[in-house]
Amino acid sequence: ALALAALLLAAATLRAAPQGNDPEATVRAALGLDALRRDGDIQVSADRMGADQKSGRATLDGHVVILFSDITLTCDHATYDQRTGDIHAEGNVRIRSSAGGAWDGDAIDFNRITGQGLMGAGLLRLGEFTVKAPNGATRDEDGILHADQASLTTCANPEADWHWSVTGTGRYKDGEFVELRDATARFLGIPILWFPYY
C-alpha cells in the first residue's frame, strides 16, 4: 500500500510539473505563481529561484523582476512569501508605478497586499518632485509614506547639483500629495527660510 501511494504521488507530481528541465517553471508551479500570473496578480522572474513549498516562501537571486498591480520592482535579491504577501528586496532596488512614481534605494520590505512597508534610504520621484529620505520611510495601509528629514526638490539635476530643496518631516502619496513640516528651504545648499508647513 505504501509503494502504491508513493507511485501515485510521483505520477501526480510529474503531471503537475512543467514539461522540460526549466527550474523556474518548476518553482512557479510549486508556489502556484502561474495561476496568480494568469489572474494578473503577480509575476516573478530571476536568474535563480528557490522555493519552500511548506512555508510558501520563494528566494529570488539575480536580475529579479516582480510585477504586480501597476508596480514593477527590480533588484538583485528578493524573498517573497506567497501566503502573507511580504516581499523583501535588496541590492539596486528600483520600483516604478504606472502613475509615474519611482523609488531607487538599497533595500525595501513591504506587503504587496496591504501596501504597508519600510523603505531604506533612497530617492522617490513623484511627478515633478524628487524626495530624498536618507533615514528611510514607512508606508502605512493608506499608501502614505512617512519620512524623517525628507528633502524635496523639482531640480532634475543629480542630488549633488540641486539648486534648491526643502527639508523637513515629510508625508507623501504617489500621484496625490507631498507635504513637509518644520521645513527649511535651501538654495545651493545654504539654508535661507524656515516654514512650519510646506
HELIX and SHEET records of a PDB file:
HELIX    1   1 LEU A    2  ALA A   16  1                                  15    
HELIX    2   2 PRO A   23  LEU A   31  1                                   9    
HELIX    3   3 LEU A   33  ARG A   38  1                                   6    
HELIX    4   4 GLU A  159  ASP A  161  5                                   3    
SHEET    1   A 3 ILE A  42  SER A  45  0                                        
SHEET    2   A 3 ARG A  57  PHE A  68 -1                                        
SHEET    3   A 3 ARG A  48  ASP A  52 -1                                        
SHEET    1   B10 ILE A  42  SER A  45  0                                        
SHEET    2   B10 ARG A  57  PHE A  68 -1                                        
SHEET    3   B10 ILE A  71  ASP A  81 -1                                        
SHEET    4   B10 ASP A  86  SER A  97 -1                                        
SHEET    5   B10 ALA A 102  ASN A 111 -1                                        
SHEET    6   B10 GLY A 117  MET A 119 -1                                        
SHEET    7   B10 ALA A 137  ARG A 139 -1                                        
SHEET    8   B10 LEU A 145  THR A 153 -1                                        
SHEET    9   B10 PHE A 129  ALA A 133 -1                                        
SHEET   10   B10 GLY A 122  LEU A 126 -1                                        
SHEET    1   C11 ILE A  42  SER A  45  0                                        
SHEET    2   C11 ARG A  57  PHE A  68 -1                                        
SHEET    3   C11 ILE A  71  ASP A  81 -1                                        
SHEET    4   C11 ASP A  86  SER A  97 -1                                        
SHEET    5   C11 ALA A 102  ASN A 111 -1                                        
SHEET    6   C11 GLY A 117  MET A 119 -1                                        
SHEET    7   C11 ALA A 137  ARG A 139 -1                                        
SHEET    8   C11 LEU A 145  THR A 153 -1                                        
SHEET    9   C11 TRP A 164  LYS A 173 -1                                        
SHEET   10   C11 PHE A 177  PHE A 187 -1                                        
SHEET   11   C11 ILE A 190  TYR A 197 -1                                        
END                                                                             
